[in-house]
């Protein structure tokens, strides 16, 4: 087998699983390959998903009719690799070999060879718009922010995201760019566990936007704080590092295993509870609560490019209802005068701005608190006092995940 064919063939299979079967990329994390080939296969599949529409536009210039999905995915992979600068010889030979090995595709090996050898040497995606968001997501975002803003979001999501770290003062850290909000950004991290400070627990991986809800909550030493829907645990670590007495609750035992591992690595402590928040009862009230509620995760598409191809928006109404239930329930566990931060990693207003408006209408005793946060720009705050983050913010620095958050004070 030629060099790189195993990883490329696995990437084609992964693309088939996402585009043909509606499976998430995370389901392929254990694919049976050498670790290096597995990582490359997933990286290749992610890259294709970020550029699927431009790749199809290039291919359609050379195809009189669409080939079967496995062959189209081989072609898509080859086009994207070539557009990213991979040498033509290796890309074409690997694509032809993959197609030739398939019993149902081998007769199309000549077509694949001809199409790929007809591609231009460079500038393949020049003049083509970036991968567009699906209609069910794009329309409400255009209505909320306009076509120019959505186009900028799509351009950011077409790029490979950087790695952000939340740092603990006094610990070693890798070399990188300190962002205005204090997170450290790495553009080429390599193996995370080999970076300086990892073993000492000096930092953890957390997008700069995801680090802001805990900073908005501003937990203080000795406060009794609940991190609701806590997994995988970045916010729990922030709250514990601030000196709070943290209870971390989540319904998923496998995801909480990561939280426990990070607590052990960092030497931080929190009470870890695996339970359904809709049925769990605490043994007392809390000074502060952070609710990072389950949501559509549409703000994380740049890190999860499979989401637009797997989801269709049908789950949003149920998620909105669940968010409201969790928010109402959490408020019952908050002491008078206590504060709660509600957050979602969603771009959809119904999971953010409208959820906040509805909560204020249901609970007249609540007040929104807008507080100063280092590095947060004035234009990110909404009129009602929420903080709206979008992928097209900090474009010159590599963007950020989409989030909505608001700090509420119970009267």
WOTA-V923324 format. One record per helix or strand of 2 or more residues. SS is the DSSP state (H for helix, E for strand). FROM is the first residue (numbers start at 0). TO is the last residue. Records with the same first field share a line. If there is no record, write none. Layout:
SS->FROM-TO + FROM-TO
This chain:
H->4-20 + 24-27 + 34-49 + 51-59 + 68-82 + 87-100 + 105-116 + 134-144 + 146-156 + 191-193 + 211-216 + 233-240 + 252-265 + 297-299 + 306-309 + 315-330 + 348-350 + 352-361 + 377-379 + 394-396
E->162-166 + 176-177 + 183-185 + 202-204 + 223-227 + 244-249 + 270-273 + 285-291 + 333-343 + 365-368 + 386-388 + 402-409
